[in-house]
Amino acid sequence: PRSTLFPYTTLFRSHVLSDGRSVMVSAEYIPQSAITPDLMIGALRDQHALLISWKSHLYVFYGVLFDETIFATGQRQFAVRKLFLLDPRFSDQRREIEFKRESDDWGKVEGLLTLAVVR
């Protein structure tokens, strides 16, 4: 099923930890049409937790294999080859999943959810 969240919906929530510190958690939904290699790579570099909805299942998105081209102007371009995913439904060898850009259908990716904690 498709998400009922609007494109780029961002939710914020404050939490108080057991030691009394306050943290803010943000969650942002990005629809498939707005997911870019820069967004995925940047979120992972910034150590944001990512969930991806693919073929109507949620997966933990923990890595990406990509090519990077740097032009003479300094502009960078990324080409994603694989996404490394964990399927939380399993605890055996079926847990680790790879989305291969050359063979898997990008059209079956419904969206991406980024999670970040701000202290």
Salt bridges, closest charged atoms under 4 A:
ASP19 OD2 - ARG21 NE 2.70
ASP67 OD2 - ARG81 NE 2.74
GLU68 OE2 - ARG76 NH1 2.94
ASP87 OD2 - ARG89 NH2 2.55
ASP92 OD2 - ARG94 NH2 3.02
GLU98 OE1 - LYS82 NZ 3.37
